Amino acid sequence: MPAYLDTIVAAHRAAVADDRRHLDEVLDQVGRAGAVRPFQGAIADAASLRGVAVIAEIKRRSPSKGDLDPSLDPETVAKEYEAGGAACLSVLTDADFFGGTADDVATARAACSLPVLRKDFTVSPLDVCDARLMGADAVLLIAAVLGDEELATFLDLSRRCSLTALVEVHDEIELQRGVDLGAEVIGVNQRDLSTFEVDHRRALRIGERMPAHVTAVAESGIRGPADVRRLAEAGYQAVLVGERLVRSGDRRGAVADLLGTGT
């Protein structure tokens, strides 16, 4: 991993170490949370209708690209993405490195009817619960930063919290780990964690080993509708797109363009 990714994960683990809440008490709060929206179902419905689903991302900046849109308003962007045909939202909540907040999840979700993925570095059971308490419908689990015991625990806890778990992988070994542990939604991140370079063939290569029962999501490096079509033909039900949409001057049109429904 690059030094700054190590720094991000270390910062999250340090924050968890300082969190004195008891898991049972937080789970009681989760039990009183509102109903979730079907993240996996929304992908399936959109893929059936259009051939592929777009998970549109809301983020203000990234460690590798710097500022994308520091003044981004989650409410406005969520409405634009939904109008363009997005099936789900992905909302960054990391504050120090991505400029996100926990409130961004609730704000974006309240502005539309789409299911929302809390995208962050989940490193503890409390992180899983917090995703639900923020109002998210799905939680990101990155295989590269979790051991097998952690990943299995968080997958089980996600189910208990009625959350869809999107397990992110970067190679065939991580894919097999996710499959063996029962992941139902797996995202292949085409961005290399060591160099942060994008390998546009990574998803195609790993997709050849993706089990048919898994909902497959391709992440990062989607440049336009040609990439989306190629990934859909390779068996991916969804693409997760961030930078290209956030930087667009017409976010509604940019989503529609990826789906081939723009004018």
Buried (B, 14 or more C-beta within 10 A) or exposed (E): EBEEBEBBBEBBEEBBEEEEEEEEEBBEEBEEBEEBBBBBEBBBEBBEEBBBBBBBBBBBBBBEEEEBBEEBBBBEBBBBBBBBBBBBBBBBBBEEBBBBBBEBBBBBBEBBEBBBBBBBBBBBBBBBBBBBBBBBBBBBBBBBBBEEEBBBBBBBBBEBBEBBBBBBBBBEEBBBBBBEBEBBBBBBBBBBBEEBEBBBEBBBBBBEEBEEEBBBBBBBBBEEBEBBBBBBEBBBBBBBBBBBBBEBEEBBBBBBBBBEEBE
